[in-house]
Each structure stands twice: as structure tokens, then as C-alpha cells.
Amino acid sequence: MSIRAALTSCLEAFENLIKYTETTEYDKEDEVPKYSWAIQLDRLRTWAFNVGALELGNASLDHLLRDPPRRTSLRQVRDHIPEVLGRIEELLKEVTEDDVSDVEDDYQELFGDPETPLQGLFDCVQSHIDCLEKYATLIPGSKTANALTRSSVVNNAMLADARQSALADVNSGDKDEGSTTGGS
């Protein structure tokens, strides 16, 4: 699946969740306020804009990463982004289907024991978006990577730390892939 297609599907699930939180059926305002979900949707949209994930043609992220030059990290990022977006989509659907009573053991292992299952799902969504934001530092030509390299506040060591952290997430994502997807 292309990054653009995965993102479009994920954004649709997010928009459905936002609509759901605006109904009277959403009685979890004390656990995860609806504005918290809206903030995560804004973060995802900002990431998509910064990396060109919704662009078409030569400006698209899919085009940029289609044949990355001998950089294994970029190939891993290209392959991992649709998986991360798919995980976010699955989590959002669990909320709108009101199926949050059984947060998977994998998520509890990753994020500790949340106060409520819904908070656990929210933490997971937030963490996956954090991961996407880290990946942006690895993508040449992304607005995030360009801003980091142009900024006079950010020095080379900070940029290297951000890229190293993103690479660590890519590598751990490959190792933990079976456990974070719940075996599917």
C-alpha cells in the first residue's frame, strides 16, 4: 500500500473518530477529552504536510522514497510508514466501535498500565504519531529536515540525535513488528 493511500485511510478514521466524539455516545470525556483527539489529528496533518505525504507526482513522499539511494534507513522508513499509519487506523477504529474494553497486552507492555483502556489506546496513537515525526528528520527534502538543518538554534549534534532516535525507532519497529500489531 502506498503511503498516500495509508494516510488517506488513517485520516478518514481520525475524522470519523472526531465526529464520534461530538455525539452523545462519546461518554469518555473524563478519560480522553475530545480536544486531545483533535490535537493528535492536527499533529498527523502537520506531519503529512511537512513530508509531502498527500502530494501527487514527483512532489509526493511515495515518489521521493520509491527508490532511495543505497540508504537502508530510508528503505526501512518507506516500508514502515504505511504500517504505522495502519496501526493508528486500527486503534482509532477500536475507539469508534466502542471496543476499548480489552486493550491488547502488547500495548500494555509498551505503555505500562494505563488508568483506563481508552487512555492506553490514546497513548498508543500519540506514540505512533511521535514515531512519524521522528521519521520526518530522515527524509531528505522534507520541511522538517530542512528546518532542522537551517535553524541556527539547532546544532549538528541535536540533528544527529534526532536522526539517531528515528533510526532506533525504525530498527526497533522491525524487531517488534509482530508484537505491536497484535499478531495480525
C-alpha positions as CSV (number, residue, x, y, z in Angstrom):
1,M,0.0,0.0,0.0
2,S,1.3,3.5,-0.8
3,I,2.0,6.0,1.9
4,R,-0.6,8.3,0.5
5,A,-3.3,5.6,0.5
6,A,-2.5,4.5,4.0
7,L,-2.5,8.2,5.2
8,T,-5.8,8.9,3.5
9,S,-7.4,5.9,5.1
10,C,-6.0,6.8,8.5
11,L,-7.2,10.4,8.2
12,E,-10.7,9.2,7.4
13,A,-10.6,7.0,10.5
14,F,-9.5,10.0,12.5
15,E,-12.2,12.2,11.1
16,N,-14.8,9.5,11.9
17,L,-13.5,9.5,15.5
18,I,-13.7,13.3,15.8
19,K,-17.4,13.0,14.6
20,Y,-18.0,10.3,17.1
21,T,-16.6,12.4,20.0
22,E,-19.0,15.1,19.1
23,T,-22.0,12.8,19.6
24,T,-23.7,12.0,22.9
25,E,-22.4,8.4,22.5
26,Y,-18.9,9.5,23.5
27,D,-19.1,9.4,27.2
28,K,-15.3,9.2,27.8
29,E,-14.6,13.0,28.0
30,D,-13.2,12.5,31.5
31,E,-10.8,9.8,30.3
32,V,-9.6,11.4,27.0
33,P,-11.2,14.7,26.2
34,K,-12.2,15.2,22.6
35,Y,-9.8,18.1,22.1
36,S,-7.0,15.7,22.8
37,W,-8.0,13.6,19.8
38,A,-8.3,16.8,17.7
39,I,-4.7,17.7,18.7
40,Q,-3.4,14.3,17.5
41,L,-5.3,14.7,14.2
42,D,-3.6,18.2,13.8
43,R,-0.2,16.6,14.5
44,L,-0.8,13.9,11.9
45,R,-1.9,16.5,9.3
46,T,1.1,18.7,10.0
47,W,3.4,15.7,9.6
48,A,1.7,14.8,6.3
49,F,2.2,18.4,5.1
50,N,5.8,18.6,6.2
51,V,6.8,15.4,4.4
52,G,4.5,15.7,1.3
53,A,2.6,12.6,2.1
54,L,-0.6,13.8,0.4
55,E,1.2,15.3,-2.6
56,L,0.9,13.8,-6.1
57,G,3.5,13.1,-8.6
58,N,7.2,14.0,-8.2
59,A,6.4,16.0,-5.0
60,S,4.9,13.1,-3.2
61,L,6.6,11.2,-0.4
62,D,5.9,7.9,-2.2
63,H,7.9,9.2,-5.2
64,L,10.7,10.6,-3.1
65,L,11.1,7.3,-1.3
66,R,10.3,4.9,-4.2
67,D,14.0,4.1,-5.0
68,P,16.0,5.5,-2.1
69,P,19.7,5.7,-2.9
70,R,21.5,2.8,-1.1
71,R,20.4,4.2,2.3
72,T,18.9,1.2,4.1
73,S,17.3,3.6,6.7
74,L,15.2,5.3,4.0
75,R,14.0,2.0,2.6
76,Q,13.1,0.9,6.2
77,V,11.2,4.2,6.7
78,R,9.4,3.9,3.4
79,D,8.3,0.4,4.3
80,H,7.4,1.2,8.0
81,I,5.3,4.4,7.5
82,P,2.3,2.6,6.0
83,E,2.5,0.0,8.8
84,V,2.5,2.8,11.5
85,L,-0.4,4.5,9.7
86,G,-2.3,1.2,9.6
87,R,-1.8,0.7,13.3
88,I,-3.1,4.2,14.1
89,E,-6.1,3.5,11.9
90,E,-6.8,0.2,13.8
91,L,-6.6,1.9,17.1
92,L,-9.0,4.7,16.1
93,K,-11.5,2.2,14.8
94,E,-11.4,0.4,18.2
95,V,-12.5,3.7,19.8
96,T,-15.3,4.4,17.3
97,E,-16.5,0.8,17.6
98,D,-16.5,1.2,21.4
99,D,-14.2,-1.8,21.6
100,V,-11.7,-0.4,24.0
101,S,-12.5,-2.6,27.0
102,D,-9.8,-5.0,26.0
103,V,-6.6,-3.1,25.3
104,E,-4.2,-5.7,23.8
105,D,-1.5,-7.0,26.1
106,D,1.1,-5.7,23.6
107,Y,0.0,-2.2,24.1
108,Q,0.0,-2.5,27.9
109,E,3.6,-3.9,27.7
110,L,4.7,-0.9,25.6
111,F,3.0,1.9,27.5
112,G,2.5,0.5,31.0
113,D,-0.8,0.0,32.7
114,P,-2.9,3.0,31.7
115,E,-5.6,4.2,34.1
116,T,-8.3,3.1,31.5
117,P,-8.2,1.2,28.3
118,L,-9.1,4.3,26.3
119,Q,-6.2,6.2,27.8
120,G,-4.0,3.3,26.7
121,L,-5.3,3.5,23.1
122,F,-4.8,7.3,23.1
123,D,-1.2,6.9,24.4
124,C,-0.5,4.4,21.6
125,V,-1.9,6.7,18.9
126,Q,0.2,9.6,20.3
127,S,3.3,7.4,20.4
128,H,2.8,6.3,16.7
129,I,2.5,9.9,15.6
130,D,5.7,10.7,17.6
131,C,7.4,8.0,15.6
132,L,6.2,9.5,12.3
133,E,7.5,12.9,13.4
134,K,10.9,11.4,14.1
135,Y,10.9,9.7,10.6
136,A,10.5,13.2,9.1
137,T,14.0,14.0,10.2
138,L,15.4,11.2,8.0
139,I,13.5,12.2,4.8
140,P,15.6,14.4,2.6
141,G,13.7,17.4,1.3
142,S,11.0,17.2,4.0
143,K,10.1,20.6,5.6
144,T,11.1,19.1,9.0
145,A,14.5,18.0,7.9
146,N,15.1,21.3,6.1
147,A,14.0,23.3,9.1
148,L,16.3,21.4,11.4
149,T,19.3,21.9,9.1
150,R,18.6,25.6,8.5
151,S,17.8,26.5,12.1
152,S,20.6,28.4,13.9
153,V,19.3,27.2,17.2
154,V,19.7,23.5,16.3
155,N,23.3,22.4,16.1
156,N,24.6,19.4,14.3
157,A,24.7,17.3,17.5
158,M,21.0,17.8,18.1
159,L,20.2,16.9,14.5
160,A,22.3,13.8,14.8
161,D,20.5,12.9,18.0
162,A,17.1,13.3,16.3
163,R,18.1,11.2,13.3
164,Q,19.7,8.5,15.6
165,S,16.4,8.3,17.6
166,A,14.4,7.9,14.4
167,L,16.8,5.2,13.2
168,A,16.4,3.4,16.5
169,D,12.7,3.5,16.2
170,V,12.9,2.1,12.6
171,N,15.1,-0.7,13.8
172,S,13.0,-1.5,16.9
173,G,9.9,-1.4,14.7
174,D,11.3,-4.2,12.6
175,K,12.1,-6.3,15.6
176,D,8.8,-5.6,17.5
177,E,6.6,-5.7,14.4
178,G,4.9,-8.9,15.4
179,S,4.2,-7.8,19.0
180,T,2.9,-4.3,18.2
181,T,0.4,-5.4,15.6
182,G,-1.2,-7.8,17.9
183,G,-0.1,-10.7,15.7
184,S,-2.1,-9.5,12.6
